[in-house]
Amino acid sequence: MTDTSGGVRFSVGEFSTPRLTFAEDLAIYRQAGADGIGIDAALKLPPDFTEDLARFRDSGLAATFCFPPVNSVLPGKLPRGPEDPAGRVKQMCAGIGAVAAFDPVCIVCSPGPYRGRAEAEAWPIVVDGLRQAARAAADAGLPMAIEPLHRTLAAEWSAVNSLGKVIDLIADIGEPDVGIMFDVWHLWDSPDVRQLLAANVERVIAVQVDDWREETRSWCDRVLPGDGIGDVTGLLRILRTGGYAGWLELEIFSDDGLFEQAFPDSLWAQDPAQMIRTGREKTLTAWAAAGE
């Protein structure tokens, strides 16, 4: 295969293969040509992950964008951690210290959804919690990224749904080494995304690549880069022109019955190695086109 990487490296987020074990992820990602793995500690790692850490170190993969077991200040759709924000932040900070053993590119944390709280009440809770998480990450020698999610996910996943909002949040947190995770699926149709992205590329420390199905059937229905309408190449062009040269991580949600629906064309139901190979080729091809 022609090298189209342009200096970036390709990784895979673990939710792209939710049916595999951590050990299987390591083997298949490497086999499929990935250089890294984005670890979601709550998805596949046990509380004592000593053996998994040893497997990881033997795999030849780098750890990229990693989520601690509790990764949002306020509770969201997935049942992770206690309900009260103070307890969640305490567990989040402890989890950051544990996941740091993988030496990831960054830690990823989220505000979570407001769920009935007015923003005037929720915003200070979120800012304080993420400030504590950023300090825990800094103590471990790691930057922290905050990922704005698509606006349709505000009620159950996260109340921060645009680049403008996450920039405001980072300013209020006021800690160094806090940046943005830019996910194409979440932000392709965010208000003023191209202008804001061009003006803030230096804040982007993590990029996840995927695409928006033209007729999206649920929050769990992404397609591979270039197979949808999200203008993957155009957004990557802004990042590349602005100097981004970090990791490109494939993250595919494609329900096979694990969540609400079982789509007959689910990417999760395909051979995972082949799906990742194709995803890698499409990601790097889009990146190469972004440099033309």
N, C-alpha and C positions, 0 to 999 in steps of 0.2 A: 504494500500500500504506500502511496506517495505521502511523504510527511507534509501535512498541512497545518501543523500545530502553531507555527509562527511564534514559538517560544513559550506558549502556555502549556500546562499539563492537564490531563483529563482524569477526573475521578468520578465515582458513582456514590450517590447517597443511598443508604441502606433501605430506605422505603421503596426504592425501585424494585427490590426483590424481597418482599415481606415474608414470603413462605420459606426462604432459606435460613439456615442457621448462620451464626457469625462465621464459623469455620468455613462453611460453604461459600459465603460471600467472599472471603479472602481468596479462596481458590479460584472461583469463577471470575471475579473481577480481574484478577491477574491474568487468567487464561484469555480473557476477552480484550486485553490490551490496556486496561486502566493502570494508572500510576498511583492512584490514591483511593481512599474510602472515606466517605462522610459517615461518621458513627453517631447513631441515635442510641444513647446508652440504655434508655428504657425499653427499646424495642427487642433487643436480643441478648444483652449482657446481663448475667446474674449479679447479685450484690457483690459476690466475691468473684472477680473476673481475672484472677491471677493466671489461669490457664489460657484464657482468651488473649490476654496481653502478651503472653509468650508466643502464641500462634501468630499474633499480629506482627511481632518483632521479627519473626522468621519469614513472614510473607513477602517482604520486599516492597510492600505498599506503604505510602505515607498516609497519615491521618490528616484529613482536611478540615471540613466544617463540622464540628462536633457538638451535639446537644447533651447537656447533663440530664440525668433521669427526671428531674423536675426542672423544666426550662421556661416556665411562664410565671409571672408574679401573681396573676389572677387565674383561677382554674378554668380550663377550656373543655373542648369536646372529649379528649382522651382522658381517662381516669388516672391521673398521675399526681400523687402527693396529696396533702391535706387541703381543706377548703380555705382556711384562713391565710391571708397573704403573709403574715409574719412567719408562720410555720413553713410556708412554701419557700420563702426567701432563704430561711435557714437551711433547708434541704438543698436548695439550688446552689448555694455557696459551697456546701459540703460536696455536692456532686461535681462542681467545677474542679475542686481540688483533686477528686478521684480521677476524673476523665483526663486531667492534665498529664497523667502517666503515659498517655498515648502521644503526647507532644503534638497536638493538632495545630493547624494553621490558625484557627481561631475557635472560640467558644461562641455558640449561638444561643441567645436568650430572647424572650418575648414578653410583651406586657400582658397578653391574654385578653379575653373579652370582658367588657364592663359588666354585663349581665345584670341590668337593672340599676346599676350605679350611675348617677349623673357624672359627666366628665369632670366637673369641678371637684367631686369627691374622689373619683378614680385616678385622675392624673397624678396628684401628689403621691399616692400609694405606689403607682407604677414607677414614677421617677425615683423615689427612694429605694424601692426594691431593686431596680436595675442598676442604680448607683452602687449598692452593696455588691451586686453580682459583678460589676465591672472591676471593683476593687479586689474581689476574690480572684478574678481572672488575672489581674495585674500582679497579685501576689504570687501567682503561679507562672508569671512571665508570659502571659498570653493576652492578645487583644480580644475584645468581645464584639460580635456583630449582632445587630438587630435587624430582623427580617420583616418588612411590611408585607402583609398578606392581602390577597384580593378583597375588594370591598364586599363581595358576596359572602365572605367568611367572618364578617365583623361580629355577628351575634354569638358564634360558637368557638372561634379560634383566636382572633386578635382584633382589637379596636384600632390598631395603627395600620392604615390601608393605603397609604400613598407615600411617595418620596418626600413631599413637603412635610407630612406629619412626622416621619421618622427623623428628619433633619431637626425639627423643633424639639423632638424628644431627646435627641443626642445633645442638643444645646442645653437643655434643662438638666440633664444628668451631670454635665459639666466635668466629666472625667476624661483624661487622655486615653488614647488607644481604644476608643469606641467607634465603630464604623457601621457600614451598611452591608447587609446581604441582599443582593439584587437577584430576584428570581423572575425570569421572563414571564412565566405563566401568571404570576401574581400582579405584575406591574405593567404589562404591555399596553393596557388601556387606561392606566391611571392618569388623572388630569395633569397636563403639562409634563408628562414623563420625559419626553425627549429633551426639552429645554432644561429641566431640573437635573437630569442625568448628566448632560453635557457640562453643566456648571458645578457638578459635585462628584466627578469621577474619582477624585483623590480620596473621597470618603468611602468608596466601595472597596471592601476587603474580601468579598466572597461573591461569586456569581454561580447561580444555578440555572441550567439550561433545559428547556422543555418547551412545549408549544400548546396553544389553545385550540382545541377542536372546534371547527366552525359551528357545529351544533353540539354544544357541551351538555352532557346529560346529568352531571353531578359535579360536586367539588373533587371527586375522585375519578376524573376522566380526561387525563392529559394525553397528548400524543408526542411523538419524537420530534426533535427540532426540524423545522422545515415542512412538517406534515400538517401544520395548522395555519392560523391567520395572525399569529402574534408578532410577525416581522422580526424573527430572531436575528437575521443578518443585520438589519438596520439598527437594532439595539446594540448588538455586539460591535457594530462599526463605531457607534458613539463611545463605547467603552475603550475600544482599541485606539481610536483617534486621541482620546483623552489620556492614554498612557497606561491603561490597565494591562497587566501582564501576569496576573495571578492564575489561579486554578479555574477551570471550567468544569462544573460538576453536573452530571446528569441526575435529575430527580424526576422519576415517573410515578405518578399515582394513576392506576388503571384498574378499577375494581373488578375482581373475579369472584365476588361474594364475600370477601373479608369484611366489607362494610355494608352499605345498604343494598347494592345491586351487583349482579353478576353479568357483566357485558360480554356478549358472545365474541367480541373482537378484543378482549382484554389483553393488554401487553403483559400483564402479570402471568397470564396463562401460557405465554409463549416460552420457548426454550430461553432461559435467562442469559446464557452466554451469547447466543445469537442476537438477542434483543440489545444487549450492551454493546456488542460489536457494531451493530447498525447505528445505535445511538452515538457511539464514539465517532464513527465516520461522518454522520450528519452534523455533529457538533463541530468537529474540526473543519469540515467543509464550509460551514457557515462562518467560522472564524477566519478562514482563508479568504472567503469572499468579502468579509468585512474589511480586509486590508487592501482590497483592490481599488 
